Amino acid sequence: MKDNRWLQRLGDELAQVWTVTVKDMKIYYLFPGMIMTGLLSPFFMFFSFSVQRGMGATQGIARLLAMTIFFTAAAAGPFIIPLERRLGTYDRLLAAPMSLLTLLLGKTAVGAVLSIAVSAVSLAVGVVIFGASIAQPWLLAAGVLLGSFSFSALGLIFGSIPTRNPGDVAMPSLLLRWGLLFVSGVFIPLGEMAPVAQALAYLSPLTYAQDLMNHAVLGRGAVTAPLLNPWLDLAALLLMGALFLLPSVKMHQRSRKLGY
């Protein structure tokens, strides 16, 4: 009997998560801010850095997928939550009969679903048009799912800052993502980095996502990063995604006390 109640409660919570996600998907996916920061930014950066680098199609797809899930997933939280605060719709969500964690999981899923969809399109273009091959499809699917969740939870931290103006969190969010991009071995191999930069790279979730995409698409990781392996990458992304939710919960509780 207790098991049935627990399963029913879990089903209700998941239904609430999906309701929040679908609502935001319908309303905010086509906003100009989401299109610029979530859809176009990773492609612009990829093409600007890949020009004249002589990358093959498969290597290019591995890098593009890592950047896509990173920038697209992390773009939703900093844009949607402050905007909803300004419009007054966020107060109704906080007053709804759902836990704060359920609400935040719904917001996290918004960025994750968008990231998965954009990554699928990028992958289809790479395979069909450029002839890229995938070495381990199951590892690619797991990497995209966990990476999208982890990076969306990272963006949620900035969305939890007590403000009603998306511009107040857009710049610090973008600066952090750019910083993580340059210390994560996406453009500069870890072996060519200074020791301090290498230490910072292992603290970045993008490092593990890029290594995971290399294993999944190319069939090998970076030779200069012997400490990394697919299982460590998956565990790191899962752990970091869970840890990113903790400051979001605390910041939301503080925001409610401040009247945001």
Secondary structure by P-SEA (a helix, b strand, c coil): caaaaaaaaaaaaaaaaaaaaaaaaacccccaaaaaacccaaaaaaaaaaccccccaaaaaaaaaaaaaaccccccccccaaaaaaaaaaaaaaaccccaaaaaaaaaaaaaaaaaaaaaaaaaaaaaccccccccaaaaaaaaaaaaaaaaaaaaaaaacccccccccaaaaaaaaaaaaaacccccccccccaaaaaaaaacaaaaaaaaaaaacccccccccccccaaaaaaaaaaaaaaaaaaaaaaaaaaaaacc
